Every structure is written in C-alpha cells, then in structure tokens.
Amino acid sequence: MVEFRYQGVTLSGKPLRGMVLAPNRIEAKRKADKIRQQHGMRNFTLQPRVPFNFEVRKGLQGRIQRGEIHAFTREEVYDALSRQGYQILKLRQSFFCLKLTVPQKDLVFFIRLCADLLREKYAYDQILTMTLKSVENRALRQTIQEIHRDLIKGKEGHEVFHKHSRVLGKFAAYMMSVASTSGNMAEIYSNLAKFLERSAEFRKNVRSALFMPMIVLLACLGALAFYMIYLFPEIARLLLKFSITIPPMTAAALAVSDFLINHWPSLLLAVITPISAVIAFVRSEKGRLLWHRLMLKLPVVGILFHKTSTEIFARFFHSLYNSTGENVEVLRMAAESCRNVYLEKLIKENVIPTMLREGRNLTEALERFHVFPQEAILSLRAGEEAGTLNEAALNLANFYETESKHKMARIIDMINVAMAIAVSLLIALITLLSSEIGFVAPPNPLSK
C-alpha cells in the first residue's frame, strides 16, 4: 500500500488535509475524489509519499552520510534535514521503489519472536525495537521501523498494518492488526506463526516433489514440440521426394504439425485470451467470491481447503473469545481470518443476522447455512451445550491441524503419481512415433 496526501480548500475557505492508503494512484484518486466531492473542495492536490536518496554531512569536515527518507515533496525533506543541522550535498527522488515480499521463514521468525516476547510481558514498542537487531531481511527491517514509527504517532493498528500488506502478506497484516486491538496478542501471534509455518512447509514439499518431474515433463514437451514443428516436416519432404507411403500415425502427426505451423498466432491468442479473462474475473470481487466457493467443491483438495478454513476460524475464535465478551464482533473477526471469502460472507451476512434476529445459537446458525463440515458442527455443539465452547474450538482446531498434515502428505504423493503418469505417456508417444518412422522403407523396385 502507498500513502497519499490530499489537500485543498473547502467551500468555507478552510484548508483541509488528510491521508488515504491505496495500492496505486488510480485507486487513491478514486478515494480522494469522494472526499473532495463530500466537502466541495477546490485547489485540490494529491501527492504520494515517495523515497528520496540523500547525502549529507555536518560542517565542512563532517563525515558524509547517505540514506533514504520517505516524504511527499522534496522541500519537506530539505527542511527536515536542514533543521537537524545537516548540509545537504545531494538530494534526489528515487523512481524505482520496489518492495519485495518478505521470505516466509523471515516473517515466521519475526512473528514467533514477537509471540515469545509478548509472553514475557514486554511492551510492544519495546519488542519492535528489540527485533530490529535480530531481523536480517532489509525489507522486513524497514517495515518494522515504519510500523514502530506509525504506532508511536498514535495511528490505528488496522491502518498501520494494512499499509504494509504487500510486504507482510494480506493475511499476516490483517491478523497483526486484529492482535493490536485484542487483549491476547501473544496467542494470536503464536497461532499466526504456526499457520504460516505450515503453509510454507506445504509449499516447500510441493516444490520439492514437483521439481524433477517438472524438469522431465518440460524436456518431453520440448522434444515433442521439436518433433512436431521441425522434424516431421523434414521427414515429410523426404518421404514425398521418394514417393513413399506415409504410415497412419506419422500422417496424423504431420497434419497436426502443419496446422500448428500455419495457425500458431491464432492458437496462441485462443489460449492467452481465456486465461487472461479468467484471471481478471477471479481478481474481481464477484469472481473471487465464486472461485472461493468452487474451491470448497474441488475433488480431493476441496475438503482440505474447507477443513483448513474451519481450523483457522476455530483457532482464532478461541484466541479472540478469551479477550472479549462481544461474541458478534468475535465471530466477525474470526470469519475475516478464515481466508475464504465465501465462508466469510456466509458468516457475516447469514449466520450473524440469523443469531441476532431469530435468537438462535451459534451451531444452529452454522448448521443451517452449511458453513462448516458436519463433524465440526457436532464438536462445537457439544462444547456449546457443556459451556466449554472456547475449549471445543481449540480442540477442533488441533484435530483439523493433525488431519490436514496427513491429507497434505497424501496429496503430494498423488501429485507425484500424476506427474509420473503424464511423463510416461509423453515418452511413450514420442517412442511410438519414432519407432513407426523407423519402419518406413521405399518400395521395392523388383516387386513391380
């Protein structure tokens, strides 16, 4: 997220200035235009906070210091450095400000360290100062400094962490903002670190399982493309030159080869266009909702996604339920943490209104709208009837965590098998085509 400053003059002649957070200038302008129309502002300007590189020194013999500072204008940087007694040698705006996503292991280390220090009753601003010495990643260290500075200024946790969602990740940024307003920061940070650690481990296992099969698959596809685009046309010219009858598989391959060579721009466009359209639709609000709903119905992995979302909901419901008696707000925050827009919408727009309007308890409302698997509903209902809903949520989360680990291992094995079958089929196809060509021979002149 980028911070933009808007300023102008209202109809009454009073100056008005404020900040908006947006991923880009177009979105920032859309937000700022609403504010401008609401207040009827004139002389309206919108400026992003951008980085400036500087070289300064104190006095004529002072050591030259270099650094980077973020500001809205060059004049602000000049005034700030001059007030500190620095002589400005060079000051220029940096036009390439690319903030990379922090590696998952560094983010997990930071969150885990924060959780341990929170259990030791350290103040959060003190924790941020202490972790700066332990964090090696430059982007994460700079992000921690900006978070610390914004919190000292009194900014809200949601605004502060949402600003750095591109670096921290949307889920981590959201849960850290939730933790900043709760009374149970240590447990929320610990649960967040555990979940990110498991996600990183799953991705690592999938990558390691797919590495060699993908290389072999790409090599086979490359060999097949070489056969179809270059080798078969050459063979066809040779066979036609000697009036040799072409075998059926080779003839079919030659027809496909001619079609690919003559129509490759249309085929490329036919592949890229629908893929781009699907990606654009999924990124929209309506498309994201539909995709998250379909994810739960996918074969093999759908139930894993469903149970993982249920686990996250139950774990963060347990953490938040400890710190507040506002059950509706707890449900809303736990729903936002489950990483599935469809389930979040069901809970916020169906489950919670049903509980408030009809006076139903939590498990009745969840069962009515089929939000979670049936065994999860039964587990929560037992805890609800016994007055131990909080403990039941934690037990459910722990059970699904163990089950998800085993399912992930089985899915990785299935991916390995599927890749092996695909590679074998490609190798068999190339072998069949090559062997058929090997039996081609010119007609025997003595047979005439």
VOPAGU-2260 file (C-alpha; in pm, 1 decimal, decimal comma):
REM VOPAGU-2260
SITE   aa  ch    i         X         Y         Z
SITE  MET   A    0       0,0       0,0       0,0
SITE  VAL   A    1     112,9     353,2     -82,3
SITE  GLU   A    2      29,8     652,3     133,8
SITE  PHE   A    3    -119,1     952,8     -49,6
SITE  ARG   A    4    -179,5    1300,3      91,8
SITE  TYR   A    5    -469,9    1511,1     -30,8
SITE  GLN   A    6    -511,4    1878,5      46,3
SITE  GLY   A    7    -734,5    2161,4     -66,1
SITE  VAL   A    8    -970,1    2436,6      46,6
SITE  THR   A    9   -1333,9    2377,2     148,4
SITE  LEU   A   10   -1630,5    2594,1      46,7
SITE  SER   A   11   -1598,7    2784,5     375,1
SITE  GLY   A   12   -1237,4    2873,0     292,9
SITE  LYS   A   13   -1078,3    2637,6     547,5
SITE  PRO   A   14    -778,1    2427,3     442,8
SITE  LEU   A   15    -829,7    2051,1     465,1
SITE  ARG   A   16    -559,2    1786,0     456,6
SITE  GLY   A   17    -563,5    1410,7     507,4
SITE  MET   A   18    -419,9    1072,3     408,7
SITE  VAL   A   19    -550,1     777,6     208,2
SITE  LEU   A   20    -395,7     435,0     156,1
SITE  ALA   A   21    -420,9     272,7    -186,3
SITE  PRO   A   22    -230,2      17,4    -397,6
SITE  ASN   A   23    -191,6     264,7    -686,0
SITE  ARG   A   24    -262,6     622,4    -791,2
SITE  ILE   A   25    -586,8     535,6    -973,6
SITE  GLU   A   26    -740,8     383,9    -660,6
SITE  ALA   A   27    -608,6     672,1    -447,6
SITE  LYS   A   28    -764,5     925,7    -685,7
SITE  ARG   A   29   -1097,6     744,4    -665,8
SITE  LYS   A   30   -1094,2     761,1    -284,4
SITE  ALA   A   31    -975,4    1122,0    -279,4
SITE  ASP   A   32   -1243,3    1230,4    -530,3
SITE  LYS   A   33   -1513,7    1104,8    -294,2
SITE  ILE   A   34   -1366,5    1319,4     -15,5
SITE  ARG   A   35   -1335,7    1619,4    -249,4
SITE  GLN   A   36   -1699,7    1592,9    -357,2
SITE  GLN   A   37   -1816,0    1540,7       0,5
SITE  HIS   A   38   -1650,2    1862,6     122,5
SITE  GLY   A   39   -1675,3    2058,1    -204,3
SITE  MET   A   40   -1300,8    2120,9    -207,4
SITE  ARG   A   41   -1114,1    2337,7    -458,0
SITE  ASN   A   42    -742,2    2375,4    -535,2
SITE  PHE   A   43    -727,9    2002,0    -472,9
SITE  THR   A   44    -394,8    1816,2    -494,0
SITE  LEU   A   45    -297,1    1453,0    -440,0
SITE  GLN   A   46      64,6    1358,2    -364,0
SITE  PRO   A   47     216,2    1013,4    -297,1
SITE  ARG   A   48     477,8     953,7     -29,7
SITE  VAL   A   49     790,3     867,9    -228,7
SITE  PRO   A   50    1150,5     782,1    -133,8
SITE  PHE   A   51    1433,5    1035,4    -159,1
SITE  ASN   A   52    1802,4     941,9    -152,9
SITE  PHE   A   53    2028,6    1193,0      19,8
SITE  GLU   A   54    2391,9    1265,9     101,5
SITE  VAL   A   55    2453,3    1499,1     397,4
SITE  ARG   A   56    2721,6    1599,9     643,6
SITE  LYS   A   57    2754,8    1824,9     946,2
SITE  GLY   A   58    3007,7    2101,6     898,0
SITE  LEU   A   59    3280,5    2120,0     636,9
SITE  GLN   A   60    3484,2    1834,7     784,3
SITE  GLY   A   61    3196,9    1608,4     887,1
SITE  ARG   A   62    3159,6    1252,8     768,4
SITE  ILE   A   63    2935,3    1212,4     464,1
SITE  GLN   A   64    2619,7    1018,5     547,5
SITE  ARG   A   65    2390,1     855,1     294,7
SITE  GLY   A   66    2037,1     736,8     343,4
SITE  GLU   A   67    1679,2     721,6     226,7
SITE  ILE   A   68    1377,2     907,9     356,3
SITE  HIS   A   69    1011,4     897,9     251,4
SITE  ALA   A   70     824,0    1225,5     207,1
SITE  PHE   A   71     558,6    1389,2      -8,6
SITE  THR   A   72     776,3    1667,3    -152,7
SITE  ARG   A   73    1143,0    1747,9    -198,7
SITE  GLU   A   74    1101,9    2066,1       9,1
SITE  GLU   A   75     984,4    1866,4     312,0
SITE  VAL   A   76    1299,4    1653,3     304,2
SITE  TYR   A   77    1520,1    1959,7     262,1
SITE  ASP   A   78    1356,5    2137,9     557,7
SITE  ALA   A   79    1370,4    1829,1     781,6
SITE  LEU   A   80    1741,9    1768,0     718,8
SITE  SER   A   81    1829,6    2138,1     747,1
SITE  ARG   A   82    1657,3    2165,6    1086,2
SITE  GLN   A   83    1881,3    1885,9    1212,4
SITE  GLY   A   84    2188,4    2088,5    1114,6
SITE  TYR   A   85    2289,7    1889,0     808,4
SITE  GLN   A   86    2449,3    2035,4     498,6
SITE  ILE   A   87    2275,1    1873,8     201,7
SITE  LEU   A   88    2518,2    1758,7     -67,6
SITE  LYS   A   89    2280,8    1558,0    -284,2
SITE  LEU   A   90    1907,0    1503,2    -278,2
SITE  ARG   A   91    1712,4    1320,1    -546,5
SITE  GLN   A   92    1391,6    1125,3    -573,5
SITE  SER   A   93    1416,0     750,5    -621,1
SITE  PHE   A   94    1183,1     644,5    -901,8
SITE  PHE   A   95    1234,2     272,2    -852,2
SITE  CYS   A   96    1075,5     185,1    -520,3
SITE  LEU   A   97    1010,9    -188,8    -533,2
SITE  LYS   A   98     915,2    -350,1    -203,3
SITE  LEU   A   99     957,2    -724,5    -232,2
SITE  THR   A  100     753,4    -970,8     -29,4
SITE  VAL   A  101     940,1   -1086,7     279,6
SITE  PRO   A  102    1052,3   -1454,1     267,8
SITE  GLN   A  103     814,3   -1667,9     469,6
SITE  LYS   A  104    1084,9   -1800,5     702,5
SITE  ASP   A  105    1191,2   -1445,8     799,5
SITE  LEU   A  106     830,4   -1341,6     859,9
SITE  VAL   A  107     762,8   -1652,3    1072,4
SITE  PHE   A  108    1081,1   -1586,8    1272,8
SITE  PHE   A  109     972,0   -1227,2    1342,6
SITE  ILE   A  110     616,3   -1324,0    1443,7
SITE  ARG   A  111     738,3   -1614,9    1658,0
SITE  LEU   A  112     990,2   -1387,5    1831,5
SITE  CYS   A  113     716,6   -1130,5    1897,8
SITE  ALA   A  114     493,1   -1402,1    2046,2
SITE  ASP   A  115     769,3   -1521,7    2281,5
SITE  LEU   A  116     848,6   -1168,3    2398,2
SITE  LEU   A  117     478,6   -1088,6    2445,2
SITE  ARG   A  118     450,9   -1388,9    2677,0
SITE  GLU   A  119     736,1   -1239,3    2877,4
SITE  LYS   A  120     519,2    -925,1    2921,5
SITE  TYR   A  121     738,5    -691,7    2713,9
SITE  ALA   A  122     571,8    -379,2    2574,2
SITE  TYR   A  123     503,4    -398,4    2200,4
SITE  ASP   A  124     706,2     -89,1    2109,5
SITE  GLN   A  125     997,9    -235,3    2306,2
SITE  ILE   A  126     957,3    -565,4    2120,0
SITE  LEU   A  127     975,1    -391,0    1781,7
SITE  THR   A  128    1297,1    -218,1    1888,0
SITE  MET   A  129    1448,6    -546,7    2008,1
SITE  THR   A  130    1354,4    -745,3    1696,9
SITE  LEU   A  131    1527,9    -493,7    1470,2
SITE  LYS   A  132    1861,7    -630,6    1593,3
SITE  SER   A  133    1763,4    -990,3    1512,7
SITE  VAL   A  134    1595,8    -948,0    1172,4
SITE  GLU   A  135    1835,7    -978,3     877,7
SITE  ASN   A  136    1599,6    -914,3     586,4
SITE  ARG   A  137    1628,5    -550,0     481,0
SITE  ALA   A  138    1268,7    -511,6     361,0
SITE  LEU   A  139    1129,4    -657,9     683,6
SITE  ARG   A  140    1360,3    -443,6     896,6
SITE  GLN   A  141    1248,1    -129,0     715,2
SITE  THR   A  142     883,6    -234,2     752,2
SITE  ILE   A  143     926,1    -286,8    1128,5
SITE  GLN   A  144    1079,6      60,4    1158,7
SITE  GLU   A  145     785,2     217,8     974,4
SITE  ILE   A  146     532,6      22,9    1186,2
SITE  HIS   A  147     707,8     135,7    1504,2
SITE  ARG   A  148     712,8     497,3    1388,7
SITE  ASP   A  149     343,5     496,4    1290,1
SITE  LEU   A  150     231,3     333,9    1616,6
SITE  ILE   A  151     426,7     591,7    1818,0
SITE  LYS   A  152     240,2     863,0    1625,4
SITE  GLY   A  153     -85,1     713,2    1755,0
SITE  LYS   A  154    -216,9     565,3    1431,5
SITE  GLU   A  155    -470,1     280,9    1444,1
SITE  GLY   A  156    -335,4     -73,8    1415,3
SITE  HIS   A  157    -557,2    -154,8    1115,1
SITE  GLU   A  158    -425,3     144,6     922,1
SITE  VAL   A  159     -63,0      75,9    1015,9
SITE  PHE   A  160     -53,3    -294,8     923,8
SITE  HIS   A  161    -281,1    -263,4     619,1
SITE  LYS   A  162     -30,5     -14,9     480,0
SITE  HIS   A  163     233,7    -292,3     471,1
SITE  SER   A  164      12,4    -576,1     343,4
SITE  ARG   A  165     217,9    -601,6      22,7
SITE  VAL   A  166     533,4    -680,7     222,6
SITE  LEU   A  167     384,9    -884,6     507,5
SITE  GLY   A  168     108,0   -1051,2     308,0
SITE  LYS   A  169    -261,9    -968,2     337,7
SITE  PHE   A  170    -342,8   -1242,8     587,4
SITE  ALA   A  171     -49,0   -1171,7     819,0
SITE  ALA   A  172    -112,9    -795,7     805,3
SITE  TYR   A  173    -480,4    -844,2     889,0
SITE  MET   A  174    -416,7   -1078,7    1183,2
SITE  MET   A  175    -146,3    -849,1    1323,6
SITE  SER   A  176    -393,1    -560,2    1307,6
SITE  VAL   A  177    -652,6    -773,6    1489,9
SITE  ALA   A  178    -394,7    -864,1    1754,3
SITE  SER   A  179    -312,7    -496,5    1812,2
SITE  THR   A  180    -670,9    -430,9    1929,2
SITE  SER   A  181    -715,3    -751,5    2130,2
SITE  GLY   A  182    -604,1    -843,9    2478,5
SITE  ASN   A  183    -443,8   -1169,6    2369,8
SITE  MET   A  184    -165,9   -1066,3    2133,0
SITE  ALA   A  185      72,8   -1345,0    2233,1
SITE  GLU   A  186    -165,3   -1627,8    2141,1
SITE  ILE   A  187    -277,1   -1464,5    1815,8
SITE  TYR   A  188      85,5   -1412,3    1710,0
SITE  SER   A  189     169,9   -1771,1    1807,8
SITE  ASN   A  190    -123,9   -1912,3    1607,2
SITE  LEU   A  191     -35,1   -1691,3    1311,0
SITE  ALA   A  192     326,4   -1810,5    1315,4
SITE  LYS   A  193     212,9   -2173,0    1336,2
SITE  PHE   A  194     -20,7   -2137,5    1039,1
SITE  LEU   A  195     233,6   -1951,2     822,8
SITE  GLU   A  196     493,2   -2214,4     910,5
SITE  ARG   A  197     263,1   -2495,6     797,4
SITE  SER   A  198     173,0   -2313,3     475,7
SITE  ALA   A  199     541,1   -2257,7     397,2
SITE  GLU   A  200     620,4   -2623,5     471,2
SITE  PHE   A  201     340,9   -2743,3     240,7
SITE  ARG   A  202     460,5   -2520,4     -45,3
SITE  LYS   A  203     817,7   -2637,7      11,2
SITE  ASN   A  204     712,4   -3004,8      -1,1
SITE  VAL   A  205     509,5   -2948,0    -318,8
SITE  ARG   A  206     801,1   -2768,2    -487,0
SITE  SER   A  207    1048,4   -3040,2    -389,6
SITE  ALA   A  208     807,3   -3311,3    -506,6
SITE  LEU   A  209     745,2   -3140,1    -841,2
SITE  PHE   A  210    1099,6   -3022,3    -917,0
SITE  MET   A  211    1239,8   -3324,9   -1102,8
SITE  PRO   A  212     907,8   -3437,2   -1260,2
SITE  MET   A  213     853,7   -3085,6   -1395,4
SITE  ILE   A  214    1201,4   -3078,0   -1549,6
SITE  VAL   A  215    1141,2   -3415,7   -1716,5
SITE  LEU   A  216     791,9   -3307,0   -1828,9
SITE  LEU   A  217     924,3   -2984,5   -1981,3
SITE  ALA   A  218    1203,1   -3177,6   -2155,3
SITE  CYS   A  219     948,1   -3420,0   -2301,7
SITE  LEU   A  220     723,2   -3135,7   -2415,9
SITE  GLY   A  221    1025,3   -2967,6   -2574,5
SITE  ALA   A  222    1118,4   -3287,9   -2754,4
SITE  LEU   A  223     758,8   -3332,6   -2871,8
SITE  ALA   A  224     746,7   -2972,6   -2997,3
SITE  PHE   A  225    1077,2   -3028,6   -3183,2
SITE  TYR   A  226     932,0   -3340,9   -3343,9
SITE  MET   A  227     608,0   -3170,2   -3445,3
SITE  ILE   A  228     743,6   -2836,7   -3568,5
SITE  TYR   A  229    1081,4   -2924,4   -3723,9
SITE  LEU   A  230    1149,0   -3295,5   -3757,6
SITE  PHE   A  231     818,6   -3417,6   -3906,7
SITE  PRO   A  232     807,6   -3154,0   -4185,7
SITE  GLU   A  233    1160,8   -3255,7   -4285,4
SITE  ILE   A  234    1061,2   -3622,4   -4282,7
SITE  ALA   A  235     751,2   -3543,5   -4488,5
SITE  ARG   A  236     956,6   -3371,7   -4757,7
SITE  LEU   A  237    1195,4   -3667,5   -4766,7
SITE  LEU   A  238     914,5   -3923,7   -4793,5
SITE  LEU   A  239     730,3   -3727,3   -5062,4
SITE  LYS   A  240    1053,6   -3691,2   -5259,0
SITE  PHE   A  241    1085,5   -4069,4   -5286,5
SITE  SER   A  242     708,9   -4131,1   -5320,5
SITE  ILE   A  243     699,2   -4334,9   -5000,8
SITE  THR   A  244     365,2   -4417,0   -4839,8
SITE  ILE   A  245     337,5   -4238,1   -4503,5
SITE  PRO   A  246     223,3   -4454,9   -4205,9
SITE  PRO   A  247    -103,8   -4351,2   -4033,5
SITE  MET   A  248      41,3   -4216,8   -3706,2
SITE  THR   A  249     308,9   -4023,1   -3891,1
SITE  ALA   A  250      46,9   -3883,6   -4131,0
SITE  ALA   A  251    -167,6   -3767,0   -3837,9
SITE  ALA   A  252     136,8   -3610,8   -3672,7
SITE  LEU   A  253     224,4   -3432,0   -3997,8
SITE  ALA   A  254    -130,2   -3293,9   -4023,0
SITE  VAL   A  255    -107,4   -3162,2   -3666,4
SITE  SER   A  256     237,0   -3019,9   -3741,2
SITE  ASP   A  257     109,5   -2832,0   -4049,4
SITE  PHE   A  258    -185,9   -2698,4   -3852,2
SITE  LEU   A  259      39,6   -2571,4   -3570,2
SITE  ILE   A  260     284,2   -2406,8   -3810,4
SITE  ASN   A  261      13,9   -2234,5   -4016,0
SITE  HIS   A  262    -213,9   -2124,5   -3731,7
SITE  TRP   A  263      15,7   -2070,2   -3433,3
SITE  PRO   A  264     -78,3   -1698,0   -3385,3
SITE  SER   A  265    -449,2   -1785,2   -3366,6
SITE  LEU   A  266    -381,7   -2078,5   -3134,0
SITE  LEU   A  267    -165,0   -1863,8   -2907,1
SITE  LEU   A  268    -435,6   -1598,6   -2892,7
SITE  ALA   A  269    -700,6   -1864,5   -2826,1
SITE  VAL   A  270    -500,3   -1987,0   -2526,3
SITE  ILE   A  271    -397,2   -1649,0   -2381,1
SITE  THR   A  272    -735,9   -1473,7   -2415,3
SITE  PRO   A  273    -948,3   -1708,2   -2199,2
SITE  ILE   A  274    -671,3   -1744,5   -1940,9
SITE  SER   A  275    -640,1   -1365,6   -1911,2
SITE  ALA   A  276   -1018,9   -1329,8   -1890,8
SITE  VAL   A  277   -1042,4   -1590,1   -1613,6
SITE  ILE   A  278    -759,6   -1425,9   -1415,6
SITE  ALA   A  279    -922,8   -1083,0   -1449,3
SITE  PHE   A  280   -1260,1   -1224,6   -1339,7
SITE  VAL   A  281   -1113,2   -1407,7   -1039,0
SITE  ARG   A  282    -944,2   -1086,0    -926,2
SITE  SER   A  283   -1278,3    -904,2    -923,9
SITE  GLU   A  284   -1495,7    -911,9    -611,8
SITE  LYS   A  285   -1766,9   -1126,6    -769,6
SITE  GLY   A  286   -1515,7   -1361,5    -933,1
SITE  ARG   A  287   -1318,2   -1404,8    -611,5
SITE  LEU   A  288   -1637,3   -1497,7    -427,1
SITE  LEU   A  289   -1729,5   -1754,8    -693,5
SITE  TRP   A  290   -1377,1   -1900,9    -703,5
SITE  HIS   A  291   -1361,6   -1940,1    -324,0
SITE  ARG   A  292   -1699,0   -2116,3    -335,2
SITE  LEU   A  293   -1580,6   -2353,7    -609,8
SITE  MET   A  294   -1257,4   -2422,6    -419,6
SITE  LEU   A  295   -1458,2   -2598,1    -147,3
SITE  LYS   A  296   -1614,6   -2832,9    -408,1
SITE  LEU   A  297   -1296,8   -2932,9    -591,5
SITE  PRO   A  298   -1225,5   -3307,4    -592,9
SITE  VAL   A  299    -958,0   -3430,5    -349,6
SITE  VAL   A  300    -836,0   -3086,2    -235,9
SITE  GLY   A  301   -1175,8   -2920,8    -176,9
SITE  ILE   A  302   -1234,6   -3087,6     158,8
SITE  LEU   A  303    -877,7   -2996,2     260,5
SITE  PHE   A  304    -942,2   -2627,4     184,9
SITE  HIS   A  305   -1271,7   -2645,6     377,1
SITE  LYS   A  306   -1117,1   -2804,2     685,3
SITE  THR   A  307    -818,6   -2567,8     677,7
SITE  SER   A  308   -1052,9   -2266,5     676,9
SITE  THR   A  309   -1251,7   -2426,6     960,0
SITE  GLU   A  310    -931,6   -2479,6    1157,4
SITE  ILE   A  311    -824,6   -2116,5    1115,1
SITE  PHE   A  312   -1171,0   -1994,3    1216,8
SITE  ALA   A  313   -1176,6   -2216,4    1526,5
SITE  ARG   A  314    -822,2   -2128,1    1632,1
SITE  PHE   A  315    -866,0   -1753,2    1603,4
SITE  PHE   A  316   -1217,1   -1773,0    1751,9
SITE  HIS   A  317   -1056,2   -1936,4    2055,2
SITE  SER   A  318    -788,7   -1664,7    2076,6
SITE  LEU   A  319   -1031,1   -1374,4    2036,9
SITE  TYR   A  320   -1301,6   -1524,7    2259,4
SITE  ASN   A  321   -1060,2   -1514,7    2551,1
SITE  SER   A  322   -1014,7   -1140,5    2524,6
SITE  THR   A  323   -1366,5   -1004,8    2478,6
SITE  GLY   A  324   -1727,3   -1076,9    2561,1
SITE  GLU   A  325   -1861,1    -929,8    2237,4
SITE  ASN   A  326   -1948,1   -1257,0    2062,4
SITE  VAL   A  327   -2077,7   -1090,8    1745,7
SITE  GLU   A  328   -1755,6    -897,6    1696,5
SITE  VAL   A  329   -1554,6   -1211,7    1773,3
SITE  LEU   A  330   -1746,1   -1403,8    1504,5
SITE  ARG   A  331   -1697,8   -1124,6    1253,9
SITE  MET   A  332   -1321,4   -1107,8    1313,7
SITE  ALA   A  333   -1282,6   -1487,3    1311,3
SITE  ALA   A  334   -1477,6   -1501,7     983,6
SITE  GLU   A  335   -1244,5   -1246,5     825,5
SITE  SER   A  336    -946,1   -1457,1     930,6
SITE  CYS   A  337   -1059,8   -1787,4     772,6
SITE  ARG   A  338    -906,8   -1699,2     430,4
SITE  ASN   A  339   -1218,9   -1785,4     232,8
SITE  VAL   A  340   -1438,5   -1501,6     108,1
SITE  TYR   A  341   -1739,7   -1728,2      55,5
SITE  LEU   A  342   -1736,0   -1862,9     413,4
SITE  GLU   A  343   -1671,9   -1511,2     544,5
SITE  LYS   A  344   -1976,2   -1383,8     355,2
SITE  LEU   A  345   -2193,7   -1668,6     486,4
SITE  ILE   A  346   -2098,4   -1596,7     847,2
SITE  LYS   A  347   -2123,3   -1217,4     829,5
SITE  GLU   A  348   -2436,4   -1190,7     613,1
SITE  ASN   A  349   -2630,7   -1503,6     712,5
SITE  VAL   A  350   -2511,3   -1661,3    1037,2
SITE  ILE   A  351   -2473,2   -1345,8    1248,7
SITE  PRO   A  352   -2802,9   -1182,8    1134,1
SITE  THR   A  353   -2985,5   -1513,2    1199,2
SITE  MET   A  354   -2843,1   -1529,9    1552,0
SITE  LEU   A  355   -2945,1   -1170,7    1624,5
SITE  ARG   A  356   -3284,2   -1177,3    1451,4
SITE  GLU   A  357   -3411,0   -1522,4    1548,9
SITE  GLY   A  358   -3216,9   -1573,8    1870,9
SITE  ARG   A  359   -3052,0   -1894,8    1750,6
SITE  ASN   A  360   -2727,0   -2017,3    1899,3
SITE  LEU   A  361   -2402,0   -2037,0    1702,5
SITE  THR   A  362   -2407,9   -2403,3    1599,3
SITE  GLU   A  363   -2772,6   -2390,2    1484,3
SITE  ALA   A  364   -2695,9   -2096,0    1257,0
SITE  LEU   A  365   -2375,8   -2257,8    1125,2
SITE  GLU   A  366   -2558,6   -2583,9    1051,0
SITE  ARG   A  367   -2849,4   -2406,8     882,2
SITE  PHE   A  368   -2623,7   -2244,6     621,7
SITE  HIS   A  369   -2377,8   -2539,7     589,4
SITE  VAL   A  370   -2078,9   -2322,3     672,7
SITE  PHE   A  371   -1850,8   -2594,1     815,2
SITE  PRO   A  372   -1829,8   -2976,4     786,6
SITE  GLN   A  373   -2083,4   -3169,0     993,0
SITE  GLU   A  374   -1826,1   -3314,2    1234,7
SITE  ALA   A  375   -1705,5   -2961,4    1312,8
SITE  ILE   A  376   -2062,8   -2851,4    1390,5
SITE  LEU   A  377   -2112,3   -3152,1    1620,5
SITE  SER   A  378   -1786,9   -3080,7    1803,9
SITE  LEU   A  379   -1877,6   -2714,8    1858,7
SITE  ARG   A  380   -2232,5   -2809,7    1963,0
SITE  ALA   A  381   -2101,5   -3044,5    2232,4
SITE  GLY   A  382   -1886,0   -2763,9    2370,1
SITE  GLU   A  383   -2173,5   -2516,2    2345,0
SITE  GLU   A  384   -2408,6   -2741,5    2542,5
SITE  ALA   A  385   -2142,5   -2810,9    2805,6
SITE  GLY   A  386   -2049,2   -2443,0    2839,4
SITE  THR   A  387   -1697,9   -2505,7    2706,2
SITE  LEU   A  388   -1731,1   -2363,2    2354,7
SITE  ASN   A  389   -1389,8   -2198,0    2377,7
SITE  GLU   A  390   -1213,4   -2525,4    2460,7
SITE  ALA   A  391   -1414,7   -2711,3    2195,3
SITE  ALA   A  392   -1297,9   -2462,0    1931,5
SITE  LEU   A  393    -934,1   -2518,5    2031,4
SITE  ASN   A  394    -974,3   -2899,1    2026,9
SITE  LEU   A  395   -1137,8   -2879,8    1683,9
SITE  ALA   A  396    -853,1   -2664,8    1551,1
SITE  ASN   A  397    -590,1   -2906,5    1685,3
SITE  PHE   A  398    -773,0   -3208,3    1538,1
SITE  TYR   A  399    -805,9   -3049,8    1193,8
SITE  GLU   A  400    -442,1   -2939,9    1205,8
SITE  THR   A  401    -329,1   -3301,1    1250,4
SITE  GLU   A  402    -571,3   -3427,7     984,8
SITE  SER   A  403    -465,3   -3157,4     736,8
SITE  LYS   A  404     -99,4   -3256,0     770,4
SITE  HIS   A  405    -178,8   -3617,8     674,8
SITE  LYS   A  406    -403,5   -3509,2     386,4
SITE  MET   A  407    -133,0   -3276,2     254,0
SITE  ALA   A  408     116,2   -3564,4     254,2
SITE  ARG   A  409    -129,4   -3783,2      59,6
SITE  ILE   A  410    -199,4   -3505,3    -191,1
SITE  ILE   A  411     174,1   -3462,0    -253,8
SITE  ASP   A  412     200,1   -3837,5    -320,7
SITE  MET   A  413     -93,7   -3815,2    -564,1
SITE  ILE   A  414      73,0   -3523,3    -744,2
SITE  ASN   A  415     389,8   -3731,0    -779,2
SITE  VAL   A  416     193,8   -4022,3    -927,9
SITE  ALA   A  417       3,2   -3795,1   -1169,3
SITE  MET   A  418     325,3   -3630,6   -1288,6
SITE  ALA   A  419     491,4   -3969,6   -1336,1
SITE  ILE   A  420     195,3   -4091,5   -1545,5
SITE  ALA   A  421     199,6   -3774,9   -1759,8
SITE  VAL   A  422     573,9   -3806,9   -1823,3
SITE  SER   A  423     538,3   -4177,6   -1907,3
SITE  LEU   A  424     259,7   -4108,7   -2158,2
SITE  LEU   A  425     464,7   -3839,3   -2332,1
SITE  ILE   A  426     770,1   -4065,6   -2352,9
SITE  ALA   A  427     553,5   -4349,0   -2488,0
SITE  LEU   A  428     402,8   -4118,0   -2753,4
SITE  ILE   A  429     746,3   -3998,0   -2869,0
SITE  THR   A  430     873,7   -4357,8   -2874,5
SITE  LEU   A  431     577,7   -4478,6   -3083,2
SITE  LEU   A  432     619,5   -4200,3   -3337,6
SITE  SER   A  433     993,4   -4262,0   -3364,8
SITE  SER   A  434     954,6   -4639,6   -3398,5
SITE  GLU   A  435     687,7   -4606,7   -3670,6
SITE  ILE   A  436     914,8   -4381,0   -3875,5
SITE  GLY   A  437    1192,1   -4636,0   -3833,9
SITE  PHE   A  438     988,2   -4898,0   -4024,5
SITE  VAL   A  439     931,4   -4671,8   -4326,3
SITE  ALA   A  440    1107,4   -4803,8   -4638,8
SITE  PRO   A  441    1098,5   -4714,7   -5010,1
SITE  PRO   A  442     904,3   -4950,4   -5237,4
SITE  ASN   A  443    1099,9   -5247,5   -5371,9
SITE  PRO   A  444    1159,3   -5193,2   -5745,3
SITE  LEU   A  445    1180,0   -5572,5   -5800,9
SITE  SER   A  446     822,6   -5613,7   -5681,8
SITE  LYS   A  447     689,6   -5433,1   -5992,1
